[in-house]
Amino acid sequence: MQVPSIGTIAFYLPDRGYGYLRLRDTREEFHFRKRNLRTATVQKGDLVRFVLREGPGGYYADEIEPAAVA
C-alpha cells in the first residue's frame, strides 16, 4: 500500500480531461487525467490527497481526492 501525498492543483482543464498538481512544499508537479479523480471535479488551488504511480510516461498522480484539513 502506498502512502498518500498532499498537493495543490496547479491547473485543470476539464474540457480536455487533464491537469497538473504540485507536491506540497516543493516545485515537483505531476500529471493527472480525469479518470484519476475520485471527486467530480477539481479547480486550481484545491488542496488534495493523491497516490503517486509510475506509468510508461513517468510518474503521475492517481486516486486524487480532497484533502481533509485538520
Protein Blocks (a to p, Z undefined) as FASTA:
>chain_A
ZZddddddfbdcfknopacdddehiabdcdddfklpcbfbdcehiacdddddddfkoccd
ehiacdddZZ
